[in-house]
Amino acid sequence: MNTRLILLAVALTAFSVYTAAVVAQHGYTGFLSLAWSEAWAGQMLVDLTIALALFAVWLVPDARERGIAAWPYLILIGTTGSIGALAYLAHRTLRQA
């Protein structure tokens, strides 16, 4: 196993567990009330949305080039954010190995 794959797996696992704990405590849309009440939280949400949209635009041709179905990762990005992006990068790295 290469170092990149190990780092991606650790980041994906740790962030998924953390996200699950936050969602269990605050609900799936709990971030929206914070984003609407705090300017910095709203700015961070918009920034994350832009970054993930750019990642998704990059993902589609990259996945096509590598013979990976893009749609599961696009759905994951839309529903879980960075977890979907990390999952794609891990899959992409596994395919390269």
Chimera marker file (.cmm) of the C-alpha trace (Angstrom):
<marker_set name="trace">
<marker id="1" x="0.000" y="0.000" z="0.000" r="1" g="1" b="0" radius="0.5"/>
<marker id="2" x="1.359" y="3.383" z="-0.863" r="1" g="1" b="0" radius="0.5"/>
<marker id="3" x="1.528" y="6.355" z="1.476" r="1" g="1" b="0" radius="0.5"/>
<marker id="4" x="-1.032" y="8.387" z="-0.477" r="1" g="1" b="0" radius="0.5"/>
<marker id="5" x="-3.643" y="5.646" z="-0.202" r="1" g="1" b="0" radius="0.5"/>
<marker id="6" x="-3.002" y="5.232" z="3.529" r="1" g="1" b="0" radius="0.5"/>
<marker id="7" x="-3.366" y="8.983" z="4.110" r="1" g="1" b="0" radius="0.5"/>
<marker id="8" x="-6.576" y="9.101" z="2.058" r="1" g="1" b="0" radius="0.5"/>
<marker id="9" x="-8.004" y="6.104" z="3.925" r="1" g="1" b="0" radius="0.5"/>
<marker id="10" x="-7.182" y="7.644" z="7.306" r="1" g="1" b="0" radius="0.5"/>
<marker id="11" x="-8.643" y="11.030" z="6.317" r="1" g="1" b="0" radius="0.5"/>
<marker id="12" x="-11.767" y="9.431" z="4.823" r="1" g="1" b="0" radius="0.5"/>
<marker id="13" x="-12.350" y="7.218" z="7.864" r="1" g="1" b="0" radius="0.5"/>
<marker id="14" x="-11.661" y="9.915" z="10.455" r="1" g="1" b="0" radius="0.5"/>
<marker id="15" x="-13.765" y="12.549" z="8.701" r="1" g="1" b="0" radius="0.5"/>
<marker id="16" x="-16.621" y="10.087" z="8.112" r="1" g="1" b="0" radius="0.5"/>
<marker id="17" x="-16.719" y="9.121" z="11.794" r="1" g="1" b="0" radius="0.5"/>
<marker id="18" x="-16.579" y="12.776" z="12.859" r="1" g="1" b="0" radius="0.5"/>
<marker id="19" x="-19.319" y="13.705" z="10.386" r="1" g="1" b="0" radius="0.5"/>
<marker id="20" x="-21.535" y="10.853" z="11.592" r="1" g="1" b="0" radius="0.5"/>
<marker id="21" x="-21.130" y="12.037" z="15.192" r="1" g="1" b="0" radius="0.5"/>
<marker id="22" x="-21.987" y="15.644" z="14.282" r="1" g="1" b="0" radius="0.5"/>
<marker id="23" x="-25.016" y="14.571" z="12.223" r="1" g="1" b="0" radius="0.5"/>
<marker id="24" x="-26.205" y="12.315" z="15.061" r="1" g="1" b="0" radius="0.5"/>
<marker id="25" x="-25.990" y="15.228" z="17.498" r="1" g="1" b="0" radius="0.5"/>
<marker id="26" x="-27.257" y="18.115" z="15.320" r="1" g="1" b="0" radius="0.5"/>
<marker id="27" x="-29.167" y="16.490" z="12.451" r="1" g="1" b="0" radius="0.5"/>
<marker id="28" x="-28.379" y="16.327" z="8.741" r="1" g="1" b="0" radius="0.5"/>
<marker id="29" x="-29.252" y="19.976" z="8.089" r="1" g="1" b="0" radius="0.5"/>
<marker id="30" x="-28.020" y="21.376" z="11.407" r="1" g="1" b="0" radius="0.5"/>
<marker id="31" x="-25.321" y="23.374" z="9.642" r="1" g="1" b="0" radius="0.5"/>
<marker id="32" x="-27.900" y="25.553" z="7.881" r="1" g="1" b="0" radius="0.5"/>
<marker id="33" x="-29.085" y="27.359" z="11.002" r="1" g="1" b="0" radius="0.5"/>
<marker id="34" x="-25.487" y="28.220" z="11.863" r="1" g="1" b="0" radius="0.5"/>
<marker id="35" x="-24.720" y="29.312" z="8.288" r="1" g="1" b="0" radius="0.5"/>
<marker id="36" x="-27.751" y="31.627" z="8.271" r="1" g="1" b="0" radius="0.5"/>
<marker id="37" x="-26.991" y="33.148" z="11.666" r="1" g="1" b="0" radius="0.5"/>
<marker id="38" x="-23.196" y="33.592" z="11.447" r="1" g="1" b="0" radius="0.5"/>
<marker id="39" x="-21.571" y="35.446" z="8.545" r="1" g="1" b="0" radius="0.5"/>
<marker id="40" x="-18.332" y="33.445" z="8.703" r="1" g="1" b="0" radius="0.5"/>
<marker id="41" x="-20.194" y="30.142" z="8.789" r="1" g="1" b="0" radius="0.5"/>
<marker id="42" x="-22.195" y="31.227" z="5.744" r="1" g="1" b="0" radius="0.5"/>
<marker id="43" x="-19.014" y="32.287" z="3.960" r="1" g="1" b="0" radius="0.5"/>
<marker id="44" x="-17.404" y="28.913" z="4.726" r="1" g="1" b="0" radius="0.5"/>
<marker id="45" x="-20.469" y="27.080" z="3.390" r="1" g="1" b="0" radius="0.5"/>
<marker id="46" x="-20.374" y="29.060" z="0.139" r="1" g="1" b="0" radius="0.5"/>
<marker id="47" x="-16.603" y="28.498" z="-0.134" r="1" g="1" b="0" radius="0.5"/>
<marker id="48" x="-17.017" y="24.742" z="0.402" r="1" g="1" b="0" radius="0.5"/>
<marker id="49" x="-19.816" y="24.625" z="-2.169" r="1" g="1" b="0" radius="0.5"/>
<marker id="50" x="-17.634" y="26.372" z="-4.758" r="1" g="1" b="0" radius="0.5"/>
<marker id="51" x="-14.658" y="24.094" z="-4.026" r="1" g="1" b="0" radius="0.5"/>
<marker id="52" x="-16.761" y="20.931" z="-4.261" r="1" g="1" b="0" radius="0.5"/>
<marker id="53" x="-18.405" y="22.138" z="-7.481" r="1" g="1" b="0" radius="0.5"/>
<marker id="54" x="-14.955" y="22.703" z="-8.989" r="1" g="1" b="0" radius="0.5"/>
<marker id="55" x="-13.880" y="19.243" z="-7.796" r="1" g="1" b="0" radius="0.5"/>
<marker id="56" x="-16.979" y="17.715" z="-9.389" r="1" g="1" b="0" radius="0.5"/>
<marker id="57" x="-16.239" y="19.477" z="-12.696" r="1" g="1" b="0" radius="0.5"/>
<marker id="58" x="-12.710" y="18.013" z="-12.589" r="1" g="1" b="0" radius="0.5"/>
<marker id="59" x="-13.952" y="14.582" z="-11.461" r="1" g="1" b="0" radius="0.5"/>
<marker id="60" x="-16.169" y="13.842" z="-14.479" r="1" g="1" b="0" radius="0.5"/>
<marker id="61" x="-13.507" y="13.880" z="-17.223" r="1" g="1" b="0" radius="0.5"/>
<marker id="62" x="-10.926" y="12.354" z="-14.871" r="1" g="1" b="0" radius="0.5"/>
<marker id="63" x="-13.237" y="9.449" z="-14.030" r="1" g="1" b="0" radius="0.5"/>
<marker id="64" x="-14.119" y="8.955" z="-17.706" r="1" g="1" b="0" radius="0.5"/>
<marker id="65" x="-10.414" y="8.864" z="-18.587" r="1" g="1" b="0" radius="0.5"/>
<marker id="66" x="-9.798" y="6.182" z="-15.937" r="1" g="1" b="0" radius="0.5"/>
<marker id="67" x="-12.908" y="4.078" z="-16.614" r="1" g="1" b="0" radius="0.5"/>
<marker id="68" x="-14.522" y="4.926" z="-13.262" r="1" g="1" b="0" radius="0.5"/>
<marker id="69" x="-18.239" y="5.688" z="-13.010" r="1" g="1" b="0" radius="0.5"/>
<marker id="70" x="-18.539" y="9.324" z="-11.924" r="1" g="1" b="0" radius="0.5"/>
<marker id="71" x="-22.212" y="9.387" z="-10.894" r="1" g="1" b="0" radius="0.5"/>
<marker id="72" x="-21.853" y="7.583" z="-7.516" r="1" g="1" b="0" radius="0.5"/>
<marker id="73" x="-19.222" y="10.100" z="-6.444" r="1" g="1" b="0" radius="0.5"/>
<marker id="74" x="-21.233" y="13.069" z="-7.692" r="1" g="1" b="0" radius="0.5"/>
<marker id="75" x="-24.185" y="11.845" z="-5.594" r="1" g="1" b="0" radius="0.5"/>
<marker id="76" x="-21.869" y="11.353" z="-2.595" r="1" g="1" b="0" radius="0.5"/>
<marker id="77" x="-20.421" y="14.837" z="-3.010" r="1" g="1" b="0" radius="0.5"/>
<marker id="78" x="-23.934" y="16.282" z="-3.182" r="1" g="1" b="0" radius="0.5"/>
<marker id="79" x="-25.058" y="14.452" z="-0.043" r="1" g="1" b="0" radius="0.5"/>
<marker id="80" x="-21.899" y="14.135" z="2.062" r="1" g="1" b="0" radius="0.5"/>
<marker id="81" x="-19.593" y="16.843" z="0.715" r="1" g="1" b="0" radius="0.5"/>
<marker id="82" x="-15.910" y="16.145" z="1.163" r="1" g="1" b="0" radius="0.5"/>
<marker id="83" x="-16.532" y="12.506" z="2.038" r="1" g="1" b="0" radius="0.5"/>
<marker id="84" x="-17.539" y="11.892" z="-1.578" r="1" g="1" b="0" radius="0.5"/>
<marker id="85" x="-14.458" y="13.705" z="-2.864" r="1" g="1" b="0" radius="0.5"/>
<marker id="86" x="-12.153" y="11.742" z="-0.551" r="1" g="1" b="0" radius="0.5"/>
<marker id="87" x="-13.847" y="8.479" z="-1.587" r="1" g="1" b="0" radius="0.5"/>
<marker id="88" x="-13.237" y="9.265" z="-5.256" r="1" g="1" b="0" radius="0.5"/>
<marker id="89" x="-9.579" y="10.084" z="-4.626" r="1" g="1" b="0" radius="0.5"/>
<marker id="90" x="-9.147" y="6.818" z="-2.699" r="1" g="1" b="0" radius="0.5"/>
<marker id="91" x="-10.809" y="4.822" z="-5.517" r="1" g="1" b="0" radius="0.5"/>
<marker id="92" x="-8.691" y="6.612" z="-8.118" r="1" g="1" b="0" radius="0.5"/>
<marker id="93" x="-5.528" y="5.842" z="-6.152" r="1" g="1" b="0" radius="0.5"/>
<marker id="94" x="-6.513" y="2.178" z="-5.772" r="1" g="1" b="0" radius="0.5"/>
<marker id="95" x="-7.052" y="1.927" z="-9.526" r="1" g="1" b="0" radius="0.5"/>
<marker id="96" x="-3.577" y="3.353" z="-10.163" r="1" g="1" b="0" radius="0.5"/>
<marker id="97" x="-1.900" y="0.856" z="-7.829" r="1" g="1" b="0" radius="0.5"/>
<link id1="1" id2="2" r="1" g="1" b="0" radius="0.2"/>
<link id1="2" id2="3" r="1" g="1" b="0" radius="0.2"/>
<link id1="3" id2="4" r="1" g="1" b="0" radius="0.2"/>
<link id1="4" id2="5" r="1" g="1" b="0" radius="0.2"/>
<link id1="5" id2="6" r="1" g="1" b="0" radius="0.2"/>
<link id1="6" id2="7" r="1" g="1" b="0" radius="0.2"/>
<link id1="7" id2="8" r="1" g="1" b="0" radius="0.2"/>
<link id1="8" id2="9" r="1" g="1" b="0" radius="0.2"/>
<link id1="9" id2="10" r="1" g="1" b="0" radius="0.2"/>
<link id1="10" id2="11" r="1" g="1" b="0" radius="0.2"/>
<link id1="11" id2="12" r="1" g="1" b="0" radius="0.2"/>
<link id1="12" id2="13" r="1" g="1" b="0" radius="0.2"/>
<link id1="13" id2="14" r="1" g="1" b="0" radius="0.2"/>
<link id1="14" id2="15" r="1" g="1" b="0" radius="0.2"/>
<link id1="15" id2="16" r="1" g="1" b="0" radius="0.2"/>
<link id1="16" id2="17" r="1" g="1" b="0" radius="0.2"/>
<link id1="17" id2="18" r="1" g="1" b="0" radius="0.2"/>
<link id1="18" id2="19" r="1" g="1" b="0" radius="0.2"/>
<link id1="19" id2="20" r="1" g="1" b="0" radius="0.2"/>
<link id1="20" id2="21" r="1" g="1" b="0" radius="0.2"/>
<link id1="21" id2="22" r="1" g="1" b="0" radius="0.2"/>
<link id1="22" id2="23" r="1" g="1" b="0" radius="0.2"/>
<link id1="23" id2="24" r="1" g="1" b="0" radius="0.2"/>
<link id1="24" id2="25" r="1" g="1" b="0" radius="0.2"/>
<link id1="25" id2="26" r="1" g="1" b="0" radius="0.2"/>
<link id1="26" id2="27" r="1" g="1" b="0" radius="0.2"/>
<link id1="27" id2="28" r="1" g="1" b="0" radius="0.2"/>
<link id1="28" id2="29" r="1" g="1" b="0" radius="0.2"/>
<link id1="29" id2="30" r="1" g="1" b="0" radius="0.2"/>
<link id1="30" id2="31" r="1" g="1" b="0" radius="0.2"/>
<link id1="31" id2="32" r="1" g="1" b="0" radius="0.2"/>
<link id1="32" id2="33" r="1" g="1" b="0" radius="0.2"/>
<link id1="33" id2="34" r="1" g="1" b="0" radius="0.2"/>
<link id1="34" id2="35" r="1" g="1" b="0" radius="0.2"/>
<link id1="35" id2="36" r="1" g="1" b="0" radius="0.2"/>
<link id1="36" id2="37" r="1" g="1" b="0" radius="0.2"/>
<link id1="37" id2="38" r="1" g="1" b="0" radius="0.2"/>
<link id1="38" id2="39" r="1" g="1" b="0" radius="0.2"/>
<link id1="39" id2="40" r="1" g="1" b="0" radius="0.2"/>
<link id1="40" id2="41" r="1" g="1" b="0" radius="0.2"/>
<link id1="41" id2="42" r="1" g="1" b="0" radius="0.2"/>
<link id1="42" id2="43" r="1" g="1" b="0" radius="0.2"/>
<link id1="43" id2="44" r="1" g="1" b="0" radius="0.2"/>
<link id1="44" id2="45" r="1" g="1" b="0" radius="0.2"/>
<link id1="45" id2="46" r="1" g="1" b="0" radius="0.2"/>
<link id1="46" id2="47" r="1" g="1" b="0" radius="0.2"/>
<link id1="47" id2="48" r="1" g="1" b="0" radius="0.2"/>
<link id1="48" id2="49" r="1" g="1" b="0" radius="0.2"/>
<link id1="49" id2="50" r="1" g="1" b="0" radius="0.2"/>
<link id1="50" id2="51" r="1" g="1" b="0" radius="0.2"/>
<link id1="51" id2="52" r="1" g="1" b="0" radius="0.2"/>
<link id1="52" id2="53" r="1" g="1" b="0" radius="0.2"/>
<link id1="53" id2="54" r="1" g="1" b="0" radius="0.2"/>
<link id1="54" id2="55" r="1" g="1" b="0" radius="0.2"/>
<link id1="55" id2="56" r="1" g="1" b="0" radius="0.2"/>
<link id1="56" id2="57" r="1" g="1" b="0" radius="0.2"/>
<link id1="57" id2="58" r="1" g="1" b="0" radius="0.2"/>
<link id1="58" id2="59" r="1" g="1" b="0" radius="0.2"/>
<link id1="59" id2="60" r="1" g="1" b="0" radius="0.2"/>
<link id1="60" id2="61" r="1" g="1" b="0" radius="0.2"/>
<link id1="61" id2="62" r="1" g="1" b="0" radius="0.2"/>
<link id1="62" id2="63" r="1" g="1" b="0" radius="0.2"/>
<link id1="63" id2="64" r="1" g="1" b="0" radius="0.2"/>
<link id1="64" id2="65" r="1" g="1" b="0" radius="0.2"/>
<link id1="65" id2="66" r="1" g="1" b="0" radius="0.2"/>
<link id1="66" id2="67" r="1" g="1" b="0" radius="0.2"/>
<link id1="67" id2="68" r="1" g="1" b="0" radius="0.2"/>
<link id1="68" id2="69" r="1" g="1" b="0" radius="0.2"/>
<link id1="69" id2="70" r="1" g="1" b="0" radius="0.2"/>
<link id1="70" id2="71" r="1" g="1" b="0" radius="0.2"/>
<link id1="71" id2="72" r="1" g="1" b="0" radius="0.2"/>
<link id1="72" id2="73" r="1" g="1" b="0" radius="0.2"/>
<link id1="73" id2="74" r="1" g="1" b="0" radius="0.2"/>
<link id1="74" id2="75" r="1" g="1" b="0" radius="0.2"/>
<link id1="75" id2="76" r="1" g="1" b="0" radius="0.2"/>
<link id1="76" id2="77" r="1" g="1" b="0" radius="0.2"/>
<link id1="77" id2="78" r="1" g="1" b="0" radius="0.2"/>
<link id1="78" id2="79" r="1" g="1" b="0" radius="0.2"/>
<link id1="79" id2="80" r="1" g="1" b="0" radius="0.2"/>
<link id1="80" id2="81" r="1" g="1" b="0" radius="0.2"/>
<link id1="81" id2="82" r="1" g="1" b="0" radius="0.2"/>
<link id1="82" id2="83" r="1" g="1" b="0" radius="0.2"/>
<link id1="83" id2="84" r="1" g="1" b="0" radius="0.2"/>
<link id1="84" id2="85" r="1" g="1" b="0" radius="0.2"/>
<link id1="85" id2="86" r="1" g="1" b="0" radius="0.2"/>
<link id1="86" id2="87" r="1" g="1" b="0" radius="0.2"/>
<link id1="87" id2="88" r="1" g="1" b="0" radius="0.2"/>
<link id1="88" id2="89" r="1" g="1" b="0" radius="0.2"/>
<link id1="89" id2="90" r="1" g="1" b="0" radius="0.2"/>
<link id1="90" id2="91" r="1" g="1" b="0" radius="0.2"/>
<link id1="91" id2="92" r="1" g="1" b="0" radius="0.2"/>
<link id1="92" id2="93" r="1" g="1" b="0" radius="0.2"/>
<link id1="93" id2="94" r="1" g="1" b="0" radius="0.2"/>
<link id1="94" id2="95" r="1" g="1" b="0" radius="0.2"/>
<link id1="95" id2="96" r="1" g="1" b="0" radius="0.2"/>
<link id1="96" id2="97" r="1" g="1" b="0" radius="0.2"/>
</marker_set>
